[in-house]
Amino acid sequence: MKAIGTKTYSATASEAKATQRWYVVDAEGQVLGRLASTVARMIRGKHKPTYTPHMDGGDYVIVVNAEKVVVTGNKEEDKIYYRHSGYPGGLKKTRLKDMRAKHPERLLEKAVRGMLPRTKLGDKMYLHLKVYAGPEHPHESQKPETLELWRDGHHRGRIMRSTVPAIAAEDEAEEARQPVDVADVLASADEEVPTSPIPTTQAE
């Protein structure tokens, strides 16, 4: 009997481009790393069932209010960005707080770029990212759709409600996989099950 195998789907260039859409994300109050991982995932297209690693099928993401992104711990003082001019002694250092004051959009740009492939394809994907320090952006003609992100809890930085069915379904599945508090289950069971007195028998 001939075995029935599965065929791996691989999107063509035209198919990958046909699924690309524009989204806008508000970075105010979001943690830098969590926001960057969500944006990088959208840019790569890994949230799509048609994801093909060697194709540029990701979406375009516009990030506004990048100057209001937050970091945890003491990274505002301790985190340092390095660059080199290529000449001897040309190492330059910039603290995160100084980078935020001069070029706040670069905080997210550098974080997302580090999560993309170090290839020509990664360079092309990086062009899908549009970051702006303030609340305005010049891409209204693309009619971007708004992505709402969780702002607290363990889902912070992930997409909460959007027009991306694959992401919405994944969030629901993740919520269902969360551990259950045994104490809450026992407490609810005690409330639902009625208690009745145990009959006693008298000794003869």
N, C-alpha and C positions, 0 to 999 in steps of 0.2 A: 504494500500500500504506500502511495506517495505521501510523504509528510507535507502538512500544510504549514508553510512558513509565513512570517510577517515581513512586509516590505517597509523599510525605513523611509519616511517621508523627507524630502529635501526640497525646499522652496527654490524656485528660480528667481532671478533678479527682478523680473517684472512682478511676480507674485509677492515677493518681499516688500517691494516698493508700494504695492497697492494697499497694503495693510497699515501703512504708516499714518499716524495721526499726531495732532498737536495738543499738548496739555500745559496747563499753568499751575504752579504750586506756590503757595505762600509759605516762606521760610520763617516767618516770625514765631519765635518761641520754640523752634524745632532744634533738636540736638544735631550738631554738625555731622557726625558719623552716621547716625541712623538715617538722616535725610539723604546723605550722599549715597548710601547703599540702595535706597529706594529709587533714586533718580538714575543711578547706574544700571539698575535692573530694567528700568523702562527704556533707557537708551539702547541697551543691547537687544531688547525684544524678548527677554527670557520669560516674560509673563504671557506670551502668546503660544498657543498650541502649534503654530507653524514655525516656531523658532528653529533657525538653521545657523549653526555656529559660524560658517564661513560666508554668510550673507549679511548685508546691512539692512535688516528688517525692523530695527527699533524705531521707537517713536521720538518725536521732538518734544523736549521739555523746557518750559520757560519757568525760571525761578525768580520770584520777586521778593523784596524785603530781605535780601541776603545779608544786609548789615545787622539784622536783628536775630541772626542765628546764634545759638548758645552752645557752650562747651561745658563739660563736666569737670569736676576736680579743680586743679590749679593750672589747667592748660593755658589759660589766658596769659599767664606769666611764664610758664615753663616751656611750652611748645615753641620750637624754633624752626623756621624755614631756611633752608640752605640753597645757595646758588653760587656758581663759579663763573668768572669771566673768561677762563681759559688761559690766563696768564699767571705766572708764579705769584703767589700771595694774593690771588684774586678771589678768595673765599669770602662770600658775603652772608651775614646772618640777619634774620628779621624775626622778632618775636611776634606771636600771634596778635597781641594787642596793637602793635604797630602796624601790622598788615591790615587789621580791621580798620584802623584810622585812615590809612592811605588808600588801600584797594580792598574794600570789604568783599567784593564779588570773587576775589581770588581764593578766599577760604574754601568756598564750595567747589570752585573750578579745580583746584589742586586735589581736593579729596576725591572727587568723581573721577578725575583723570587717572588717579592711582588705582582705581577699581576696574579700569578698562584694559583690554589687551594691549601689550606693548608692540603693536604691529601697525602696518599701514591701514588695516581695517579698523583698528582701535582709534587711529588718528581721524579717520572718516566718521566714526561714531561720535567722537568728541565734539564734532561740529554740530551735533543735534542739541547740544546744551546751550541755553541762552540764560545768562545770569545777570540780574540787575539789582543794584543796591537798594533802590527805592521801590515804591508800589506800582510804578508805571512801566510799561514796555511797549515797543513799537510793532508788535506782531498781531494787532487786532484783525488785520485782513486775513490771517490764517484761521480765524474763528476758533481759538483754542478752548478746550473744555477744562473745567476746573476739577482738580483732584483734591479732595479733603483728606487730611492726614490726622491720625490719632495724636493727641497732644499730651496724654498722660498714660500711665500704666505700662505693662510690658509690650503693648502694641505701638508705643510711641514712635512716630516717624513712618509708620506703615499706612498704606492707603485705607481709608475708612469707608467712604462712599464715592463711587465713580461710575462712569459708563464703561468700565472695563470688566466684562463679565468674568473673565478668567481670574482676575485679582479678587473680585468679590467672592467668588466661589472658594478660592483658596483661604481667604480670611475666615469664612464660615467653617471650613474644615479645621483650621487651626484652633478656632474657638472651641470646637467639639472635642479636640484632643487635649484640652487643658485638664490637669489633674483635679480630681474631685475631692473636696474636703470631707473626710469621713465623719467628723463631728457634726457637720451640717446635715449629712444624710441621716445619721442616727437621730438627731433632734427632730427632723421632719417626720421620721418614721414613728417616733413616740407620739407626735401630735396627731397623726393620721389613724393609728391603731388604737381603738378604744380598749380600755382596761376593764376587766370584770373581776369581782371578788372570787377568790378560790373557795369552793365549797369545803367545809370542814365536816368530818365525821366524828360522832361521839363514840367514845370507847364503851363497849358493852360491859 
